[in-house]
Amino acid sequence: MKANTAIEIVGAGTSGLASAYLFSKTQSSREIVVYEKANSYGARYGNSIQSLRNYENSEDVLNYLEERSFYLPDRLFYPIHKQIRIFPDGTKLEISSSNPAFYNLLRGNSNNSLDSFLFNESKSQGVIFKFNSPYKEKFPDSKFVVSSRGSSLVKSAPFKIKGIEYQGISQNYPDNTIVIYFNQKLSPGGYIAILPFRKKGSDYMNITLAVGWDMLFKQSYSIDKILLLLKETDSPISQYLRGFQVKKTVSVFARAGFIKMPKKNTIYIGEEFGGLDSALFYGNLNSFKSAYAAYRAYETARIGNYMKYIRASSMIDDSLLGIARRIRMRKMTNDDYNERGNKLVNQFGDMIDYETYLSSKTKLNLRGRLKRTFLKKYIYMRYLKKV
């Protein structure tokens, strides 16, 4: 591959847009074309709110992205300083942080979304976007191809993740707070998340209520009934849903798995590579990490360097932890969640800071450490060995 090869990007989701943005800033003399089979860019299931995990990182995630030439304005992010965890029996644990524990962001093609910013910046630098245009060429050797077509092409994925998102607004929701409700009966995926985003100067909070529903239809729960159950006055989560007006309900689907290796002149990034991880809120960050690794491979004119930069980014380790977490969550019962919640509250009280919370996670007994090590080794051998 020559360093001056033309660049073609397949897919205009977050990964494809991040790749287009980075190449347009650093390779502006090259022809850069983005092919998208849909009629617009952004999340395939419309506008929604998602999170970038910031705690447990060695540096602030926005600084990390800026060091890799992703210059993203503060207006795109809504800082989260508190996480409220609610367990099935109503036990509540508030975990707070002086620094943002998460950065929430808008997906989709609305004016304040991350996708819109990346699209507009890329287009202003001369990137050509072709919508309603499935990629028909068979990845020609004369071009450098970055393929970002989503997780639907990850056929060997160990997990199929399904869910519903209720998208709407609220005037009563607390500022800078994420609520996580653990309830296997309502969300067999493990938890229900309330993700907020307040636009500057707005009286309303934009809300995405995300529910995993792998088995809900077997339990005869309709989409409308789930929301009613959550908003009932005796529900532990109901106080955070008062005044919540649903504007849209969408079904989401993804596969989580590894690895789709680069070949010849083609690199796979984002979800198509296998970088989905909603269990630990690393999914959007992995989009940027894989886009940066693709850029570095192009810059050095060596496809093989892609995996070198992927390994250096800790993306594989993060995904190992995410898959391990997902396996554990699918085996958890409501009694298990109640036991965990009561243990934390009895030990630390119902309000702790992230430093205290994270120290409690590291104090695993010998059996717990051995079990986690074995699980990570199994996942590596089963899904990641060829990396």
KEKE-3310 file (N, C-alpha, C; in steps of 0.2 Angstrom, whole numbers, plus 5000, padded with zeros to 4 digits):
npx = (5004:5003:5007:5001:4989:4971:4957:4944:4929:4918:4902:4893:4892:4897:4910:4914:4912:4921:4933:4933:4934:4946:4955:4952:4958:4971:4975:4972:4975:4972:4960:4945:4932:4916:4905:4888:4874:4862:4850:4856:4868:4875:4868:4860:4848:4842:4841:4849:4854:4870:4885:4901:4913:4922:4928:4941:4950:4967:4969:4959:4946:4942:4954:4962:4957:4959:4973:4975:4971:4958:4948:4936:4922:4917:4903:4897:4896:4889:4893:4894:4892:4887:4882:4868:4864:4852:4845:4836:4827:4825:4836:4847:4862:4872:4885:4897:4907:4921:4927:4921:4913:4907:4905:4891:4883:4875:4869:4866:4858:4854:4856:4865:4872:4886:4888:4884:4893:4905:4902:4899:4912:4920:4915:4917:4930:4932:4928:4920:4903:4893:4877:4863:4870:4876:4892:4899:4911:4923:4933:4945:4962:4969:4965:4964:4954:4943:4932:4917:4904:4895:4889:4881:4887:4896:4897:4902:4899:4899:4889:4872:4864:4850:4837:4827:4824:4818:4814:4814:4809:4811:4806:4810:4821:4836:4851:4866:4867:4867:4856:4855:4846:4845:4838:4833:4821:4814:4823:4832:4845:4852:4852:4844:4845:4846:4849:4854:4854:4857:4854:4862:4855:4842:4826:4822:4826:4834:4831:4836:4830:4836:4833:4837:4831:4831:4823:4810:4798:4795:4791:4779:4779:4774:4781:4775:4770:4781:4786:4776:4777:4789:4786:4776:4770:4776:4787:4805:4812:4803:4803:4812:4807:4796:4785:4791:4791:4788:4794:4798:4800:4812:4818:4833:4848:4862:4878:4890:4907:4923:4936:4938:4949:4961:4964:4974:4971:4962:4954:4945:4934:4927:4911:4911:4923:4923:4922:4911:4904:4894:4892:4901:4902:4911:4910:4908:4920:4929:4926:4933:4946:4948:4947:4958:4968:4967:4970:4984:4989:4988:4996:5009:5010:5007:4997:4998:5001:4990:4984:4994:4993:4980:4982:4990:4981:4973:4961:4957:4959:4950:4938:4938:4936:4923:4916:4917:4910:4898:4895:4894:4883:4872:4871:4867:4855:4840:4841:4855:4859:4853:4860:4873:4871:4866:4877:4887:4881:4880:4893:4899:4889:4875:4880:4894:4911:4919:4932:4932:4923:4929:4940:4934:4931:4943:4946:4945:4941:4952:4946:4937:4946:4953:4943:4939:4951:4952:4940:4943:4954:4948:4939:4948:4955:4945:4939:4948:4961:4968:4971)
npy = (4994:5011:5027:5038:5033:5034:5037:5027:5026:5016:5017:5028:5030:5033:5028:5028:5042:5047:5043:5049:5062:5063:5059:5069:5080:5078:5072:5080:5083:5071:5062:5059:5048:5045:5031:5028:5018:5021:5036:5046:5052:5046:5038:5022:5020:5032:5047:5048:5047:5044:5037:5042:5033:5039:5038:5028:5029:5032:5046:5061:5058:5066:5074:5064:5061:5073:5073:5064:5071:5073:5086:5091:5101:5108:5109:5098:5089:5082:5083:5070:5068:5061:5044:5035:5020:5008:4994:4978:4977:4989:4996:5009:5016:5030:5036:5047:5060:5072:5075:5073:5058:5052:5057:5062:5061:5067:5057:5054:5064:5077:5095:5097:5085:5073:5066:5075:5086:5079:5076:5088:5095:5087:5087:5101:5101:5095:5082:5069:5064:5051:5046:5034:5024:5010:5001:4995:4991:4979:4981:4987:4985:4997:5006:5013:5006:5009:5001:5002:4996:4993:4982:4971:4964:4956:4940:4930:4933:4932:4937:4943:4958:4965:4978:4991:5009:5022:5038:5055:5069:5078:5088:5086:5079:5075:5085:5082:5068:5050:5036:5020:5005:4990:4975:4960:4954:4964:4968:4958:4959:4964:4978:4993:5009:5027:5040:5056:5072:5089:5103:5118:5132:5126:5122:5110:5093:5082:5065:5048:5032:5017:5000:4983:4969:4955:4943:4948:4947:4933:4933:4939:4953:4969:4983:4995:4991:4989:5002:5007:4999:5003:5016:5015:5020:5013:5008:5007:5015:5025:5039:5045:5046:5054:5065:5062:5063:5053:5054:5046:5029:5017:5002:4993:4985:4974:4966:4959:4956:4948:4945:4955:4954:4965:4965:4964:4978:4983:4989:4986:4994:5000:4994:4984:4979:4974:4982:4985:4989:4990:4987:4992:5005:5009:5009:5020:5027:5017:5018:5029:5026:5015:5021:5030:5021:5015:5027:5029:5017:5019:5031:5026:5018:5004:4991:4981:4987:4992:4983:4984:4997:4996:4987:4995:5004:4999:4994:4981:4975:4982:4977:4964:4964:4969:4959:4949:4955:4955:4942:4938:4946:4941:4929:4933:4935:4943:4942:4940:4953:4961:4956:4961:4975:4977:4973:4983:4995:4992:4992:5005:5014:5024:5033:5037:5040:5040:5035:5028:5018:5012:5006:4997:4987:4982:4974:4959:4943:4928:4917:4924:4932:4922:4916:4927:4928:4916:4917:4928:4922:4911:4918:4925:4914:4909:4919:4928:4924:4924:4937)
npz = (5000:4996:5003:4998:4993:4987:4998:5004:5013:5021:5027:5038:5051:5069:5069:5056:5053:5062:5057:5044:5048:5055:5044:5035:5042:5042:5030:5019:5006:4999:4990:4998:5001:5007:5008:5011:5014:5019:5019:5026:5038:5054:5069:5066:5071:5074:5083:5099:5116:5122:5132:5137:5145:5159:5171:5180:5170:5164:5160:5157:5146:5136:5134:5130:5118:5111:5111:5101:5090:5088:5090:5099:5103:5119:5120:5115:5124:5140:5156:5168:5185:5195:5199:5201:5208:5208:5216:5215:5226:5230:5237:5237:5230:5230:5220:5218:5210:5209:5197:5180:5179:5168:5151:5143:5127:5112:5099:5082:5069:5074:5078:5088:5090:5091:5079:5069:5071:5067:5054:5048:5050:5043:5030:5027:5025:5013:5011:5002:5003:4999:4999:5001:4994:4993:4996:4982:4975:4976:4987:4980:4976:4973:4981:4998:5010:5023:5032:5040:5044:5054:5067:5062:5053:5060:5061:5069:5082:5099:5107:5106:5106:5111:5113:5119:5117:5125:5120:5125:5135:5150:5165:5178:5181:5189:5188:5179:5182:5181:5181:5186:5185:5192:5187:5183:5179:5172:5163:5156:5150:5160:5166:5168:5161:5163:5154:5153:5145:5144:5135:5132:5141:5140:5147:5148:5151:5140:5138:5137:5139:5142:5139:5141:5132:5129:5132:5135:5127:5128:5141:5140:5140:5134:5125:5129:5141:5149:5151:5159:5170:5175:5178:5188:5205:5215:5211:5212:5203:5199:5204:5196:5184:5184:5175:5163:5146:5133:5117:5107:5102:5100:5093:5096:5090:5091:5088:5098:5097:5093:5082:5068:5056:5048:5030:5016:5008:5016:5031:5046:5056:5072:5076:5067:5067:5079:5090:5100:5115:5126:5139:5148:5144:5134:5121:5111:5113:5108:5095:5091:5095:5086:5074:5074:5075:5062:5054:5058:5053:5039:5038:5040:5030:5031:5033:5042:5054:5060:5070:5079:5084:5089:5100:5108:5112:5122:5119:5116:5129:5136:5130:5133:5146:5146:5139:5148:5159:5153:5152:5166:5170:5164:5170:5183:5196:5203:5217:5218:5214:5224:5235:5232:5232:5245:5253:5249:5253:5267:5270:5266:5267:5260:5252:5242:5236:5220:5221:5233:5230:5219:5225:5233:5223:5220:5230:5229:5234:5235:5228:5220:5212:5205:5198:5189:5182:5175:5168:5159:5152:5146:5137:5129:5123:5116:5108:5105:5101:5089:5088)
capx = (5000:5007:5005:4996:4983:4965:4954:4937:4926:4912:4898:4894:4891:4902:4917:4916:4913:4927:4938:4933:4936:4954:4959:4952:4962:4978:4977:4967:4977:4970:4953:4942:4925:4912:4899:4883:4869:4856:4850:4859:4873:4873:4866:4856:4841:4840:4844:4849:4860:4875:4889:4908:4916:4928:4932:4946:4955:4973:4968:4953:4945:4942:4961:4965:4955:4963:4980:4975:4969:4950:4946:4929:4920:4914:4896:4895:4896:4886:4897:4890:4896:4884:4878:4863:4862:4846:4844:4829:4823:4825:4842:4850:4868:4874:4892:4899:4914:4922:4928:4916:4913:4905:4903:4885:4883:4870:4870:4860:4859:4852:4861:4870:4875:4893:4888:4883:4899:4910:4900:4900:4919:4923:4913:4920:4937:4932:4926:4914:4898:4888:4871:4860:4876:4880:4898:4899:4917:4926:4939:4950:4969:4972:4963:4964:4947:4941:4926:4914:4897:4891:4890:4877:4892:4900:4893:4904:4899:4897:4883:4867:4862:4844:4835:4822:4826:4812:4818:4810:4811:4809:4808:4811:4826:4842:4856:4873:4866:4865:4853:4856:4842:4847:4832:4833:4814:4812:4829:4837:4852:4856:4851:4840:4849:4843:4855:4852:4858:4853:4857:4864:4850:4836:4823:4820:4832:4833:4832:4836:4829:4838:4831:4838:4824:4832:4818:4804:4792:4794:4788:4773:4779:4775:4785:4771:4769:4788:4787:4771:4779:4794:4783:4772:4772:4780:4794:4811:4815:4798:4803:4816:4803:4790:4785:4795:4787:4791:4793:4800:4802:4815:4822:4840:4851:4869:4881:4896:4911:4929:4939:4938:4956:4963:4967:4976:4971:4956:4954:4938:4934:4921:4907:4912:4929:4921:4923:4905:4904:4889:4892:4906:4902:4917:4908:4910:4928:4932:4925:4938:4952:4950:4948:4965:4973:4967:4974:4991:4992:4988:5001:5015:5009:5008:4991:4999:5002:4983:4983:4999:4990:4974:4984:4992:4975:4970:4954:4956:4958:4943:4933:4939:4932:4916:4913:4917:4905:4891:4893:4892:4877:4867:4870:4865:4848:4839:4844:4862:4860:4851:4866:4879:4869:4866:4884:4890:4878:4882:4900:4901:4883:4872:4883:4901:4914:4921:4938:4930:4919:4934:4944:4930:4931:4949:4947:4942:4944:4956:4942:4935:4952:4954:4937:4939:4957:4950:4935:4946:4958:4943:4937:4954:4956:4939:4937:4953:4968:4971:4974)
capy = (5000:5017:5032:5042:5030:5037:5034:5026:5025:5013:5018:5035:5030:5036:5026:5031:5049:5049:5041:5054:5068:5063:5059:5076:5085:5076:5070:5085:5083:5065:5061:5055:5047:5041:5028:5026:5015:5025:5042:5051:5050:5045:5031:5019:5019:5038:5051:5045:5049:5038:5039:5040:5032:5043:5035:5022:5030:5036:5053:5063:5055:5071:5075:5058:5061:5079:5071:5061:5076:5074:5092:5091:5106:5106:5109:5091:5084:5084:5080:5067:5068:5056:5038:5032:5013:5005:4987:4976:4978:4997:4998:5014:5018:5036:5036:5054:5062:5079:5076:5069:5050:5050:5062:5060:5065:5065:5053:5055:5070:5083:5100:5097:5079:5072:5064:5081:5089:5076:5076:5095:5097:5083:5090:5107:5099:5092:5075:5068:5059:5048:5043:5029:5022:5004:5000:4990:4989:4973:4983:4987:4986:5003:5011:5011:5006:5009:4998:5003:4995:4991:4975:4966:4959:4952:4934:4925:4937:4928:4940:4947:4963:4968:4983:4997:5015:5027:5044:5060:5075:5079:5094:5085:5074:5079:5087:5078:5061:5044:5031:5013:5001:4982:4971:4955:4953:4969:4969:4952:4961:4966:4984:4999:5015:5033:5044:5063:5077:5096:5108:5124:5136:5123:5121:5103:5088:5076:5058:5041:5027:5011:4994:4977:4965:4949:4938:4951:4944:4927:4935:4943:4960:4973:4989:5000:4988:4990:5009:5008:4996:5007:5023:5014:5023:5008:5006:5010:5020:5029:5046:5049:5046:5058:5070:5060:5063:5049:5057:5041:5023:5013:4995:4993:4978:4974:4960:4961:4950:4950:4950:4955:4956:4968:4961:4967:4986:4985:4989:4986:4998:5001:4988:4979:4976:4971:4986:4987:4987:4994:4984:4996:5012:5011:5009:5026:5028:5012:5020:5034:5022:5011:5026:5033:5015:5015:5032:5027:5012:5023:5035:5022:5014:4997:4988:4977:4992:4993:4979:4987:5003:4993:4984:5000:5008:4995:4993:4974:4973:4984:4973:4957:4965:4970:4953:4945:4958:4953:4935:4938:4949:4936:4924:4936:4935:4949:4940:4942:4960:4963:4954:4965:4981:4978:4973:4989:5000:4991:4993:5011:5019:5024:5039:5036:5043:5035:5032:5023:5013:5008:5002:4991:4983:4979:4969:4953:4937:4924:4914:4929:4934:4916:4915:4932:4927:4910:4919:4932:4918:4908:4923:4926:4908:4907:4924:4933:4921:4926:4944)
capz = (5000:4995:5008:4994:4990:4989:5004:5004:5020:5020:5033:5041:5059:5073:5068:5049:5053:5066:5052:5039:5052:5056:5038:5032:5045:5041:5023:5015:4999:4996:4989:5003:4999:5012:5006:5016:5011:5021:5016:5030:5042:5061:5072:5062:5075:5075:5089:5106:5121:5124:5137:5136:5152:5160:5177:5179:5164:5166:5159:5155:5140:5131:5133:5127:5111:5108:5109:5094:5084:5088:5093:5100:5107:5125:5119:5113:5130:5146:5161:5173:5191:5200:5197:5206:5207:5212:5216:5214:5232:5232:5240:5233:5231:5226:5219:5216:5208:5208:5190:5177:5179:5161:5147:5139:5121:5108:5093:5077:5065:5077:5077:5094:5090:5089:5072:5065:5071:5063:5047:5045:5049:5037:5023:5026:5023:5006:5011:4998:5006:4995:5003:4997:4990:4996:4993:4977:4973:4980:4990:4975:4978:4971:4986:5005:5012:5030:5032:5046:5042:5059:5070:5059:5049:5064:5061:5074:5088:5105:5110:5102:5111:5109:5118:5118:5119:5125:5120:5127:5139:5157:5168:5185:5181:5192:5184:5180:5185:5178:5185:5183:5189:5191:5188:5178:5177:5167:5159:5156:5149:5167:5169:5164:5161:5162:5152:5152:5141:5144:5130:5136:5141:5140:5153:5148:5150:5135:5142:5134:5144:5138:5142:5137:5132:5126:5134:5137:5124:5131:5147:5138:5142:5128:5126:5133:5148:5152:5154:5164:5176:5178:5181:5194:5211:5220:5207:5214:5199:5197:5205:5191:5178:5184:5170:5157:5141:5128:5110:5102:5105:5095:5095:5095:5090:5089:5090:5101:5096:5090:5079:5060:5055:5042:5025:5010:5008:5020:5038:5048:5062:5076:5078:5062:5069:5085:5096:5103:5122:5130:5146:5151:5141:5130:5114:5107:5113:5104:5088:5090:5095:5080:5068:5075:5073:5055:5051:5059:5048:5033:5038:5040:5024:5033:5035:5048:5060:5063:5076:5084:5087:5093:5106:5112:5114:5127:5117:5117:5136:5138:5127:5137:5153:5144:5138:5155:5163:5150:5154:5173:5171:5161:5175:5189:5198:5207:5223:5218:5214:5231:5240:5231:5234:5253:5255:5248:5258:5274:5271:5265:5268:5254:5247:5243:5231:5216:5224:5238:5226:5215:5230:5235:5218:5219:5236:5228:5238:5231:5223:5215:5207:5201:5193:5184:5178:5171:5163:5154:5148:5141:5132:5125:5119:5112:5103:5103:5101:5083:5088)
cpx = (5004:5003:5000:4990:4976:4962:4947:4935:4919:4908:4899:4891:4896:4909:4919:4917:4919:4933:4939:4936:4944:4957:4958:4956:4969:4980:4972:4969:4974:4962:4950:4934:4922:4906:4894:4877:4862:4856:4852:4864:4871:4870:4860:4849:4839:4844:4843:4854:4864:4881:4896:4911:4922:4932:4936:4950:4961:4973:4961:4952:4945:4950:4964:4963:4959:4970:4981:4972:4962:4949:4939:4927:4916:4906:4893:4894:4893:4889:4892:4895:4893:4881:4874:4862:4857:4845:4837:4824:4823:4831:4845:4857:4870:4882:4894:4906:4915:4923:4923:4918:4911:4904:4897:4886:4877:4872:4864:4862:4856:4858:4867:4873:4882:4893:4888:4889:4904:4908:4901:4908:4922:4921:4916:4927:4938:4930:4920:4909:4893:4883:4867:4864:4879:4887:4898:4905:4920:4933:4945:4957:4972:4969:4964:4957:4947:4934:4923:4906:4893:4892:4886:4881:4896:4897:4895:4903:4896:4890:4879:4864:4856:4842:4830:4825:4819:4816:4813:4813:4808:4811:4810:4817:4832:4847:4862:4873:4864:4861:4853:4851:4843:4840:4831:4826:4812:4817:4834:4844:4856:4853:4847:4844:4845:4849:4852:4857:4854:4857:4857:4858:4843:4833:4821:4827:4830:4835:4832:4835:4830:4836:4833:4832:4825:4826:4811:4798:4791:4790:4781:4773:4779:4779:4781:4771:4776:4788:4782:4773:4785:4792:4778:4775:4777:4786:4799:4814:4809:4799:4808:4812:4796:4790:4789:4790:4790:4789:4794:4802:4805:4818:4829:4843:4858:4872:4888:4901:4918:4931:4938:4945:4957:4965:4968:4976:4965:4956:4947:4939:4927:4918:4909:4919:4928:4922:4917:4906:4900:4889:4896:4906:4908:4916:4910:4917:4931:4931:4931:4945:4954:4951:4955:4970:4973:4971:4982:4994:4992:4995:5008:5015:5010:5001:4992:5000:4995:4983:4988:4996:4983:4976:4986:4987:4972:4962:4952:4955:4952:4937:4933:4935:4925:4912:4912:4911:4898:4889:4891:4885:4871:4866:4867:4858:4847:4841:4852:4863:4858:4857:4871:4877:4869:4873:4888:4888:4880:4889:4902:4895:4881:4874:4890:4904:4917:4928:4937:4927:4924:4938:4941:4930:4937:4950:4943:4945:4948:4952:4939:4940:4953:4949:4937:4945:4955:4945:4938:4950:4954:4941:4942:4955:4951:4938:4943:4960:4971:4973:4981)
cpy = (5006:5022:5037:5039:5034:5033:5033:5024:5022:5013:5025:5035:5034:5035:5029:5038:5051:5048:5047:5061:5068:5063:5066:5081:5084:5074:5074:5085:5076:5066:5056:5054:5043:5038:5026:5024:5018:5032:5048:5048:5048:5038:5029:5019:5026:5042:5048:5048:5043:5041:5037:5039:5036:5041:5029:5023:5033:5043:5054:5061:5060:5074:5070:5059:5067:5077:5067:5064:5076:5080:5093:5096:5104:5105:5102:5087:5087:5080:5076:5066:5063:5050:5036:5025:5011:4998:4985:4977:4985:5000:5003:5016:5024:5036:5043:5055:5069:5080:5072:5062:5048:5057:5059:5064:5063:5062:5055:5061:5076:5088:5099:5090:5078:5070:5070:5085:5086:5076:5083:5097:5093:5086:5097:5106:5096:5085:5074:5063:5057:5044:5039:5026:5016:5003:4994:4987:4983:4975:4983:4988:4993:5009:5008:5012:5005:5007:4999:5002:4992:4983:4970:4961:4955:4945:4930:4928:4932:4931:4944:4952:4966:4973:4987:5003:5019:5034:5050:5066:5075:5085:5093:5081:5078:5080:5083:5071:5056:5039:5025:5009:4994:4979:4966:4953:4957:4970:4963:4953:4963:4972:4988:5005:5021:5038:5051:5067:5084:5100:5114:5129:5133:5122:5113:5098:5083:5070:5052:5036:5020:5005:4988:4972:4958:4944:4941:4948:4937:4928:4939:4950:4964:4979:4994:4997:4989:4997:5010:5005:5000:5014:5022:5017:5019:5006:5010:5016:5026:5037:5049:5049:5050:5064:5068:5059:5059:5052:5052:5035:5019:5006:4996:4986:4978:4967:4962:4955:4953:4944:4950:4958:4960:4963:4965:4975:4988:4984:4990:4989:4998:4994:4983:4975:4972:4975:4989:4985:4992:4992:4989:5003:5014:5011:5014:5028:5023:5014:5025:5030:5018:5015:5029:5027:5015:5021:5031:5022:5015:5027:5032:5017:5006:4995:4984:4981:4993:4989:4981:4992:5001:4991:4990:5004:5005:4993:4985:4972:4976:4980:4966:4958:4966:4964:4949:4948:4956:4946:4934:4941:4945:4930:4926:4936:4941:4948:4942:4949:4963:4962:4959:4972:4982:4977:4980:4995:4999:4993:5001:5017:5020:5030:5038:5040:5038:5031:5027:5017:5008:5004:4996:4985:4979:4974:4963:4948:4933:4920:4918:4931:4928:4915:4920:4931:4921:4912:4923:4927:4914:4912:4924:4920:4907:4912:4928:4930:4923:4933:4944)
cpz = (5000:5000:5004:4991:4992:4994:5003:5011:5019:5027:5036:5048:5062:5070:5061:5049:5057:5061:5047:5042:5052:5049:5035:5035:5044:5034:5018:5008:4995:4995:4994:5002:5005:5008:5011:5012:5013:5018:5020:5034:5050:5063:5068:5065:5077:5081:5095:5110:5123:5129:5135:5144:5153:5166:5176:5173:5167:5165:5157:5148:5134:5129:5129:5119:5107:5107:5103:5089:5083:5093:5093:5105:5113:5124:5117:5119:5136:5151:5166:5180:5196:5196:5202:5204:5211:5211:5216:5220:5235:5235:5235:5235:5227:5226:5215:5214:5207:5200:5187:5177:5172:5158:5143:5133:5117:5101:5088:5073:5067:5077:5082:5094:5088:5082:5068:5065:5067:5056:5044:5045:5044:5030:5022:5023:5016:5006:5007:5001:5000:4998:4998:4992:4993:4992:4988:4975:4978:4983:4986:4978:4977:4976:4993:5008:5020:5030:5039:5045:5048:5061:5066:5054:5053:5065:5066:5081:5093:5108:5105:5107:5108:5115:5115:5120:5119:5125:5121:5131:5146:5160:5175:5186:5184:5187:5185:5183:5181:5183:5182:5188:5187:5192:5182:5175:5172:5162:5159:5154:5155:5170:5165:5166:5159:5160:5150:5148:5141:5140:5134:5135:5141:5147:5154:5148:5145:5139:5137:5140:5140:5142:5138:5138:5128:5127:5136:5134:5126:5138:5146:5140:5135:5130:5130:5140:5152:5155:5159:5171:5179:5181:5187:5200:5216:5217:5210:5210:5197:5198:5200:5184:5178:5179:5164:5152:5135:5121:5105:5105:5099:5097:5092:5095:5088:5091:5093:5100:5093:5086:5071:5058:5049:5037:5019:5011:5013:5027:5041:5055:5066:5077:5073:5064:5075:5091:5099:5111:5126:5137:5150:5149:5138:5123:5110:5107:5109:5097:5086:5090:5088:5074:5068:5073:5065:5051:5052:5054:5041:5032:5037:5034:5025:5036:5042:5055:5063:5070:5081:5088:5091:5099:5110:5115:5120:5125:5118:5124:5139:5136:5131:5143:5151:5143:5144:5159:5160:5152:5161:5174:5169:5166:5182:5190:5202:5214:5223:5218:5221:5236:5239:5233:5242:5256:5255:5253:5265:5276:5271:5266:5261:5249:5248:5236:5226:5218:5229:5235:5222:5219:5232:5230:5217:5225:5235:5232:5233:5225:5218:5209:5202:5196:5188:5179:5173:5166:5157:5149:5143:5136:5127:5120:5114:5106:5101:5101:5095:5083:5090)
residu = (MET:LYS:ALA:ASN:THR:ALA:ILE:GLU:ILE:VAL:GLY:ALA:GLY:THR:SER:GLY:LEU:ALA:SER:ALA:TYR:LEU:PHE:SER:LYS:THR:GLN:SER:SER:ARG:GLU:ILE:VAL:VAL:TYR:GLU:LYS:ALA:ASN:SER:TYR:GLY:ALA:ARG:TYR:GLY:ASN:SER:ILE:GLN:SER:LEU:ARG:ASN:TYR:GLU:ASN:SER:GLU:ASP:VAL:LEU:ASN:TYR:LEU:GLU:GLU:ARG:SER:PHE:TYR:LEU:PRO:ASP:ARG:LEU:PHE:TYR:PRO:ILE:HIS:LYS:GLN:ILE:ARG:ILE:PHE:PRO:ASP:GLY:THR:LYS:LEU:GLU:ILE:SER:SER:SER:ASN:PRO:ALA:PHE:TYR:ASN:LEU:LEU:ARG:GLY:ASN:SER:ASN:ASN:SER:LEU:ASP:SER:PHE:LEU:PHE:ASN:GLU:SER:LYS:SER:GLN:GLY:VAL:ILE:PHE:LYS:PHE:ASN:SER:PRO:TYR:LYS:GLU:LYS:PHE:PRO:ASP:SER:LYS:PHE:VAL:VAL:SER:SER:ARG:GLY:SER:SER:LEU:VAL:LYS:SER:ALA:PRO:PHE:LYS:ILE:LYS:GLY:ILE:GLU:TYR:GLN:GLY:ILE:SER:GLN:ASN:TYR:PRO:ASP:ASN:THR:ILE:VAL:ILE:TYR:PHE:ASN:GLN:LYS:LEU:SER:PRO:GLY:GLY:TYR:ILE:ALA:ILE:LEU:PRO:PHE:ARG:LYS:LYS:GLY:SER:ASP:TYR:MET:ASN:ILE:THR:LEU:ALA:VAL:GLY:TRP:ASP:MET:LEU:PHE:LYS:GLN:SER:TYR:SER:ILE:ASP:LYS:ILE:LEU:LEU:LEU:LEU:LYS:GLU:THR:ASP:SER:PRO:ILE:SER:GLN:TYR:LEU:ARG:GLY:PHE:GLN:VAL:LYS:LYS:THR:VAL:SER:VAL:PHE:ALA:ARG:ALA:GLY:PHE:ILE:LYS:MET:PRO:LYS:LYS:ASN:THR:ILE:TYR:ILE:GLY:GLU:GLU:PHE:GLY:GLY:LEU:ASP:SER:ALA:LEU:PHE:TYR:GLY:ASN:LEU:ASN:SER:PHE:LYS:SER:ALA:TYR:ALA:ALA:TYR:ARG:ALA:TYR:GLU:THR:ALA:ARG:ILE:GLY:ASN:TYR:MET:LYS:TYR:ILE:ARG:ALA:SER:SER:MET:ILE:ASP:ASP:SER:LEU:LEU:GLY:ILE:ALA:ARG:ARG:ILE:ARG:MET:ARG:LYS:MET:THR:ASN:ASP:ASP:TYR:ASN:GLU:ARG:GLY:ASN:LYS:LEU:VAL:ASN:GLN:PHE:GLY:ASP:MET:ILE:ASP:TYR:GLU:THR:TYR:LEU:SER:SER:LYS:THR:LYS:LEU:ASN:LEU:ARG:GLY:ARG:LEU:LYS:ARG:THR:PHE:LEU:LYS:LYS:TYR:ILE:TYR:MET:ARG:TYR:LEU:LYS:LYS:VAL)
# end
